[in-house]
Amino acid sequence: MARMTWIITPERFDTPDATALRRDYYGDVAGRYFGRVLREDEYDDDMIDDGLDLLAPPTGAFLVGRRDGEPAACGGIVLLDAERAELTRVFIRPAFRGTGGADLLIRGLEDAARELGAKRTVLNTRLDLVEARALYTRNGYEEIPAYCTGPYMEIWYGKEL
């Protein structure tokens, strides 16, 4: 039996694969929030494209994970200040969850944060995103006080690099 392999690499956020992954990310998190699959007319391109300019050097990075060449995961890192970088848009397509790519993606994002000079990573998420919360705690993230506010932010995590 052939072994499936993951490759996590930096990629521009606007490539076709990165764009499709970001769209799937928003479909997943928004769909879970509303308790149903989003209709095509409910995707908000402004939301999907918000803050993308920060996901490139010198302020950030965007990574795409591929399993056996197929785009399966993505995540971004954005510098908040001289010492902190925020993980954002961390997503594994459902068909690829539980196959080891998520931990590799987190390590890749942390490496990207270090390359940008960060000494700590932080993130925010919702309480209902239990798989994401388990991923973060499994990788050493601990709950921290809120460092930002917003309508979909319910819990905050941080980790020293």
Backbone bond lengths (Angstrom), bond angles and torsions (degrees), N, CA, C in turn:
res aa  C-N    CA-C-N  psi(-1)  N-CA   C-N-CA  omega(-1)  CA-C   N-CA-C  phi
1 M - - - 1.448 - - 1.529 109.03 -
2 A 1.328 118.09 131.98 1.462 122.72 -179.97 1.522 110.15 -73.08
3 R 1.312 115.07 141.96 1.458 120.90 178.49 1.528 109.18 -86.18
4 M 1.340 116.10 132.05 1.457 121.56 178.11 1.522 108.12 -81.20
5 T 1.335 116.60 136.74 1.453 119.42 -178.24 1.527 111.65 -122.10
6 W 1.309 113.33 146.42 1.462 122.39 175.67 1.515 109.24 -104.02
7 I 1.326 115.99 141.04 1.461 123.27 171.92 1.530 106.20 -130.35
8 I 1.334 116.58 126.05 1.459 122.08 178.02 1.525 107.00 -113.28
9 T 1.334 117.59 120.74 1.460 120.80 -177.32 1.528 111.26 -137.65
10 P 1.334 116.32 152.29 1.470 119.14 172.50 1.528 109.02 -64.69
11 E 1.310 115.09 145.29 1.465 120.29 179.36 1.521 107.82 -153.89
12 R 1.292 116.11 146.18 1.471 118.39 174.99 1.533 108.76 -59.53
13 F 1.306 115.81 142.16 1.464 121.48 -178.20 1.524 113.21 -68.60
14 D 1.333 117.98 -13.60 1.465 120.57 -175.42 1.525 114.37 -107.46
15 T 1.338 118.02 12.62 1.457 118.95 173.39 1.530 108.31 -68.94
16 P 1.313 118.67 160.87 1.467 119.28 178.38 1.534 113.18 -57.43
17 D 1.332 118.08 -41.96 1.470 119.53 179.50 1.524 111.58 -66.55
18 A 1.333 117.19 -44.67 1.470 120.45 -179.72 1.529 110.60 -63.77
19 T 1.310 117.09 -41.11 1.465 121.13 179.46 1.526 110.53 -64.18
20 A 1.322 117.89 -43.42 1.471 121.26 178.72 1.528 110.65 -63.91
21 L 1.319 117.51 -39.30 1.467 120.61 178.25 1.521 110.90 -66.27
22 R 1.331 117.76 -42.97 1.467 120.01 178.59 1.525 110.60 -63.31
23 R 1.311 116.82 -39.24 1.472 120.72 177.93 1.536 110.10 -63.76
24 D 1.324 116.94 -43.05 1.466 120.36 177.68 1.527 110.94 -63.79
25 Y 1.324 116.37 -38.54 1.467 120.76 177.06 1.526 110.33 -57.33
26 Y 1.333 116.71 -52.12 1.464 119.39 -179.30 1.520 111.71 -65.39
27 G 1.320 117.13 -36.80 1.464 119.30 176.24 1.514 111.42 -61.31
28 D 1.326 116.60 -40.02 1.464 121.33 -179.65 1.524 111.47 -68.69
29 V 1.342 117.14 -52.89 1.469 118.31 -174.94 1.525 111.80 -70.79
30 A 1.334 117.54 -38.21 1.470 119.08 178.22 1.525 110.45 -71.57
31 G 1.326 116.59 -40.64 1.462 120.21 178.83 1.518 111.71 -61.34
32 R 1.317 116.95 -40.45 1.467 120.24 177.98 1.523 110.57 -67.03
33 Y 1.321 116.46 -36.99 1.467 120.92 179.22 1.531 110.31 -63.22
34 F 1.347 115.94 -42.94 1.460 120.61 -179.08 1.528 113.13 -87.09
35 G 1.338 117.07 -8.39 1.455 120.68 177.37 1.514 114.31 75.81
36 R 1.335 117.16 24.85 1.461 120.79 -179.37 1.519 109.12 -163.43
37 V 1.308 116.22 164.95 1.463 121.77 176.59 1.534 108.10 -72.38
38 L 1.321 115.93 136.23 1.460 119.71 177.73 1.516 111.09 -70.88
39 R 1.320 115.99 143.44 1.467 121.50 171.52 1.527 108.02 -79.40
40 E 1.311 116.92 157.44 1.472 120.86 -179.91 1.522 112.17 -55.19
41 D 1.331 117.88 -37.51 1.467 119.89 -177.13 1.530 112.81 -76.73
42 E 1.336 117.61 -3.51 1.462 120.58 179.99 1.523 113.46 -93.59
43 Y 1.314 117.40 -11.58 1.462 119.37 176.79 1.514 108.60 -69.39
44 D 1.295 116.30 130.40 1.455 122.51 -178.57 1.524 108.19 -106.54
45 D 1.333 116.31 105.20 1.463 119.88 -177.50 1.520 111.94 -60.51
46 D 1.329 117.72 -32.47 1.465 119.37 177.65 1.522 110.39 -62.66
47 M 1.322 117.82 -40.73 1.458 121.55 178.37 1.529 109.98 -67.26
48 I 1.316 117.55 -46.23 1.457 122.17 -178.12 1.528 110.61 -61.27
49 D 1.330 117.22 -34.98 1.463 121.89 -176.43 1.530 113.68 -96.32
50 D 1.329 118.61 -1.34 1.463 122.44 -176.30 1.526 112.06 -61.99
51 G 1.316 116.75 127.23 1.451 122.24 174.18 1.512 115.71 73.77
52 L 1.307 117.86 12.17 1.467 119.88 -176.42 1.518 112.86 -63.10
53 D 1.321 117.25 -31.96 1.454 119.63 -178.06 1.531 111.82 -61.23
54 L 1.338 117.84 -20.46 1.464 121.28 178.65 1.530 112.56 -81.40
55 L 1.337 117.65 -13.33 1.460 122.14 -176.44 1.529 112.90 -88.64
56 A 1.315 115.41 32.89 1.466 121.63 177.92 1.520 107.94 -144.35
57 P 1.326 117.27 150.94 1.459 119.83 178.36 1.533 110.52 -54.65
58 P 1.298 119.69 144.00 1.465 126.83 9.45 1.532 114.41 -93.63
59 T 1.344 117.68 3.73 1.471 119.83 -175.17 1.513 113.96 -98.47
60 G 1.320 118.70 -10.46 1.456 119.50 -177.39 1.503 113.11 -177.66
61 A 1.322 114.20 -167.76 1.465 121.16 -179.71 1.521 108.53 -156.05
62 F 1.317 115.88 156.97 1.458 122.25 175.14 1.518 107.33 -128.80
63 L 1.329 116.38 134.07 1.465 121.59 -178.99 1.520 109.78 -119.27
64 V 1.316 115.05 145.96 1.466 121.69 174.41 1.520 107.34 -122.21
65 G 1.324 114.95 134.35 1.453 121.25 175.69 1.512 109.72 -105.47
66 R 1.329 114.80 134.07 1.462 120.50 177.84 1.518 108.78 -123.00
67 R 1.311 114.61 136.04 1.458 120.15 174.29 1.514 107.17 -108.62
68 D 1.317 114.91 115.91 1.460 121.48 -175.17 1.526 111.36 50.72
69 G 1.321 115.48 41.88 1.452 122.07 175.94 1.511 115.47 86.44
70 E 1.322 118.38 -11.79 1.463 121.08 -177.86 1.521 110.63 -91.45
71 P 1.353 118.54 128.32 1.458 120.36 179.02 1.532 110.51 -61.16
72 A 1.329 115.60 122.84 1.460 119.70 -171.79 1.519 114.18 -133.35
73 A 1.329 118.36 -15.33 1.464 120.48 -174.19 1.522 110.09 -155.55
74 C 1.328 115.36 158.14 1.458 119.76 175.29 1.519 109.21 -153.88
75 G 1.309 114.59 165.30 1.457 121.42 174.92 1.506 109.53 -173.02
76 G 1.329 114.53 154.22 1.449 120.11 179.17 1.512 111.19 -125.50
77 I 1.319 114.40 161.70 1.457 121.90 175.55 1.524 106.55 -135.21
78 V 1.346 115.67 135.36 1.459 121.45 -179.13 1.525 108.77 -132.84
79 L 1.323 116.37 128.75 1.465 119.79 175.39 1.527 109.49 -69.37
80 L 1.331 116.01 128.09 1.462 120.89 175.91 1.518 110.92 -93.16
81 D 1.321 115.54 -33.97 1.462 122.94 177.80 1.521 107.42 -161.16
82 A 1.313 117.87 -168.21 1.465 121.10 -173.79 1.527 112.97 -63.82
83 E 1.331 118.34 -22.24 1.464 120.37 -174.70 1.521 115.05 -118.70
84 R 1.337 118.13 -17.24 1.466 120.61 -174.73 1.520 111.91 -116.62
85 A 1.332 114.28 139.23 1.462 121.64 173.51 1.526 108.07 -126.16
86 E 1.314 115.60 142.77 1.467 121.34 -177.90 1.517 110.69 -105.37
87 L 1.337 116.24 131.22 1.454 122.01 170.68 1.514 107.80 -78.12
88 T 1.325 116.88 138.08 1.454 121.34 -178.45 1.532 109.86 -149.14
89 R 1.309 115.92 153.02 1.469 122.78 176.66 1.530 112.47 55.87
90 V 1.323 115.93 36.44 1.466 121.15 178.04 1.528 107.33 -76.14
91 F 1.334 116.47 120.93 1.463 120.09 -172.68 1.522 110.92 -152.91
92 I 1.317 114.75 135.51 1.468 122.99 171.64 1.525 106.15 -120.81
93 R 1.302 117.41 125.39 1.465 118.96 177.26 1.529 108.63 -58.28
94 P 1.339 117.21 139.05 1.472 120.46 -174.69 1.520 115.28 -50.40
95 A 1.314 118.48 -38.32 1.464 121.05 -178.60 1.527 112.68 -64.75
96 F 1.335 117.01 -16.77 1.462 121.24 -176.55 1.525 113.09 -108.64
97 R 1.315 117.09 0.04 1.462 120.06 -179.98 1.526 109.69 -68.53
98 G 1.320 115.89 142.79 1.451 121.17 179.56 1.521 113.73 82.84
99 T 1.325 117.62 12.09 1.466 120.50 -178.51 1.528 113.21 -110.14
100 G 1.330 117.23 8.69 1.460 121.22 175.13 1.513 116.05 96.65
101 G 1.303 118.59 -6.76 1.462 120.46 -177.55 1.512 114.45 -73.71
102 A 1.309 117.58 -29.97 1.465 120.22 -176.05 1.526 111.72 -63.55
103 D 1.318 117.56 -45.14 1.466 120.04 178.75 1.527 110.95 -64.30
104 L 1.328 117.37 -38.42 1.467 120.50 176.61 1.526 111.09 -64.17
105 L 1.321 116.37 -39.36 1.459 120.89 178.54 1.531 110.32 -63.38
106 I 1.324 117.21 -44.90 1.472 120.22 178.90 1.525 109.78 -60.89
107 R 1.313 117.62 -45.32 1.477 119.91 178.67 1.535 111.07 -61.25
108 G 1.316 116.56 -40.45 1.467 120.04 177.42 1.517 112.22 -62.99
109 L 1.327 116.58 -41.30 1.466 120.49 178.26 1.525 111.07 -65.74
110 E 1.324 116.26 -39.98 1.467 119.79 177.83 1.528 110.70 -65.42
111 D 1.319 117.66 -39.90 1.470 120.92 176.24 1.533 110.24 -62.57
112 A 1.323 116.94 -41.88 1.470 120.77 178.02 1.523 110.55 -63.26
113 A 1.327 117.10 -39.05 1.468 120.60 177.66 1.528 110.53 -62.93
114 R 1.325 116.65 -43.58 1.472 120.56 177.71 1.529 110.97 -60.45
115 E 1.334 116.07 -43.04 1.467 120.36 179.69 1.525 111.43 -61.63
116 L 1.329 117.18 -28.78 1.460 121.79 177.43 1.531 112.20 -83.75
117 G 1.332 116.60 -4.20 1.461 121.21 177.63 1.513 115.37 98.58
118 A 1.328 117.92 3.32 1.469 120.56 -178.24 1.527 111.17 -72.14
119 K 1.302 114.89 147.33 1.466 121.98 176.77 1.529 111.33 -109.95
120 R 1.323 115.94 -9.64 1.468 122.01 -177.73 1.526 108.49 -148.89
121 T 1.332 115.91 142.96 1.462 120.46 172.29 1.517 109.01 -112.26
122 V 1.312 115.72 146.18 1.453 122.94 178.42 1.521 108.11 -134.86
123 L 1.313 115.75 163.30 1.459 121.12 176.23 1.516 109.12 -162.43
124 N 1.316 114.85 163.65 1.458 120.84 173.25 1.510 107.99 -131.90
125 T 1.337 115.45 153.73 1.457 120.14 179.85 1.524 108.76 -156.35
126 R 1.309 115.55 -176.14 1.465 121.72 177.61 1.518 109.21 -102.48
127 L 1.317 115.62 155.35 1.461 121.27 -179.88 1.523 112.38 -66.22
128 D 1.339 118.20 -31.42 1.463 120.47 -177.80 1.522 113.35 -75.68
129 L 1.308 118.80 -11.87 1.462 121.56 179.45 1.525 109.11 -86.69
130 V 1.328 114.77 68.24 1.465 121.57 -170.88 1.529 112.74 -65.78
131 E 1.329 117.76 -33.90 1.463 119.27 178.46 1.527 110.21 -65.54
132 A 1.316 116.90 -41.89 1.466 120.74 178.76 1.526 110.17 -64.03
133 R 1.309 116.52 -44.69 1.466 119.83 179.98 1.527 110.76 -62.01
134 A 1.323 117.78 -39.26 1.469 121.12 177.88 1.530 110.16 -65.86
135 L 1.324 117.43 -39.84 1.459 121.62 177.17 1.526 110.48 -59.09
136 Y 1.313 116.55 -47.80 1.464 119.96 -177.01 1.528 111.35 -65.28
137 T 1.314 117.76 -46.68 1.468 118.68 -178.55 1.530 111.10 -67.26
138 R 1.323 116.93 -35.77 1.468 120.79 177.05 1.531 111.23 -61.26
139 N 1.330 116.06 -28.47 1.454 121.32 -178.82 1.530 112.85 -98.97
140 G 1.327 117.23 19.57 1.459 121.10 171.96 1.509 116.58 91.16
141 Y 1.315 118.37 8.61 1.462 120.81 178.14 1.523 109.41 -81.16
142 E 1.327 114.81 139.27 1.456 121.19 179.23 1.523 109.54 -122.19
143 E 1.330 114.97 149.81 1.451 119.46 178.90 1.521 110.14 -62.06
144 I 1.342 115.96 137.52 1.460 123.06 179.61 1.525 109.07 -130.83
145 P 1.336 117.60 166.10 1.467 119.10 174.03 1.531 110.51 -63.95
146 A 1.308 115.66 154.76 1.466 121.20 179.74 1.525 110.28 -58.06
147 Y 1.305 117.34 132.83 1.457 122.64 176.22 1.534 111.36 -110.60
148 C 1.347 115.99 -3.67 1.459 122.66 178.64 1.529 107.18 -158.00
149 T 1.318 116.07 169.52 1.460 119.89 178.93 1.524 109.22 -132.43
150 G 1.302 115.19 156.17 1.452 121.11 177.76 1.513 109.38 176.66
151 P 1.319 116.61 165.42 1.464 119.65 -174.17 1.528 114.69 -67.40
152 Y 1.317 118.69 -21.99 1.462 120.56 -176.52 1.520 112.34 -113.21
153 M 1.306 116.70 19.71 1.461 122.19 -178.91 1.523 108.89 -107.68
154 E 1.337 115.42 117.70 1.468 119.44 -177.42 1.519 113.36 -124.63
155 I 1.333 117.32 -19.64 1.451 121.06 -179.50 1.534 107.81 -150.35
156 W 1.333 116.07 144.36 1.461 122.44 -175.45 1.526 108.56 -124.24
157 Y 1.334 115.49 143.51 1.463 121.73 -179.44 1.520 109.20 -130.70
158 G 1.335 114.99 155.72 1.453 120.09 175.93 1.517 110.78 -147.98
159 K 1.326 115.21 161.79 1.460 121.53 178.92 1.522 109.19 -154.52
160 E 1.325 115.07 134.48 1.469 120.24 173.44 1.521 107.61 -76.44
161 L 1.326 116.38 138.29 1.463 120.27 179.70 1.517 111.23 -93.09
